[in-house]
């Protein structure tokens, strides 16, 4: 004992240790969680696994599923889908003011979202000449402003 630097009480505690009921339940739940995760293409995260466990009659909370998944070292392989910023207007549709304009006097502008890599977006702003069908100017920025 002295060679390992352990006290006698530590040794006897280890020797007479019995796994608790909670630890035994966790072992069973871990195997069920792993099977559900594997059978669903490793795409389920803790919320869906919680729902699947409840469907098979196991009463378990999402925090416990989350903890057990961390102990198993598993997580969903699916990331969250990036939601583009939306536009919202508080007024009705405006009338088409360029419909009856003479050709050659109309420029159009457009803003396009471009995804460089997952989760990273830039904005491409262009000005287009309606008569010559050419882009007159453009600008790329990280913000829409």
N, C-alpha and C positions, 0 to 999 in steps of 0.2 A: 504494500500500500504506500509506503513511504517513497518507493522508487517512482511510482506514478504521480505522487503528489496529491493523493486522494485521502479524505478522511474516512474513518470506518463507517460513519453514518451514511455517507454517499454510497459506499459499496453495498451496504445492507438495504438501502432504499432501492438501488438498482436490482439487487438479487430478488427482492420480494415484490417488485413492481408488477401490477396487473393492469392490463389495458382497460380503460374506462368504457362504459356503455356508449358514450358519445364517440370515442375513438373507433369503436367497432362499427357503429353506424356510419361514420365517415368513410371507413374502408369500403363498405358495401355501396354507399352512395357514389364514391369515386368511380367504382367500376361501372355503375349505371350511367353516370355522366359521361364517362369516356366512350361507352358504346353508343350513346345517343349522338355525341359529337362526331364520332367516326362514321356512323351510318348516315349522317346528313352532310356528307362531303366536307366535313370540318368547317362548315359555314355558320353553324349555330354559335351564338354568344350566350352569355349567362341569362339574358331575358327569355330567349326562345327555349333554352334547355330547361329553365324553370317551368315554363308552360308545358313542355313535353313530359317532364317528371310528374306534374300534377295530373296530366291526362292518363298516366299509367297508375295513378292512385297514390303517389308518394307526396306527402305534405312537406314542402320545403320552401324556404324563402330565397329570394334572389341574392341576398348578401351571403348566405351560406354556399350557394352554388358558385358565386363569384370567388369566394375564398378557396373552395375545393378545386376549382379550375386553376387558380393560381398555384396551388400546391402540386397539381398534376403538370403544370407548365403548358397548358393548352389555352388557346384563344381562337376566336373566329378568324378565318383567313379572309373574310370579306370585310372591306373597309366601308365606311359610310360614303354614300354618293354625295358629291359636291353639288350644292344647290346654287345656281347662278343668282346673282342679285336681281330682284324683280323690279319692275317699274309699276307705279300705281298712280293714277290720276284721279283728281276730285272734280273733274269737269266733263261735260259731254263731248262727243266727237266734233272736231272743228271742220268747217267747210273746206273743200278742195280749192285752194286759191290759185294753183298753177295749171288747172285743167285746161283753161282756155287761153293760156299765155302763148305768145309767138315762140317758135323754136329758136334757139340761140340765146335766149335770155334766162334760161333755167339752169341752176346748179342744184345738185342733190347732195345731201350729207347722210352718212351712215356710220353707226358704231357697231363693231363686231367684237365678241368675246373670243379670245384664243387661249386654249389651255396649253401652256408650254410643257409642263409635267404635272402629274396628279396633284391637284390642289393649288397650283400656281397659275393665275390667269393674268392676261394683259388685255388692254383694250386697243383696238385699231380703229382710228377715226379717219374717214376719207371724205373728200369733196370731189364730186363727179360732175363733169360738164355733159349735159343732156345732148347737146348738138354734136359735139365731136366724139362722144362716147369714150372719153379719156379721164383718167384720174388727175385732177389738177393739184391736189395736195393731200398729204396723209400725215398722221402722227400716231405713235405707239406710246402708251403710258400704262403705269401700274394702277392708276386711279382714273375714274371716269371724269373727274373735274378738269 
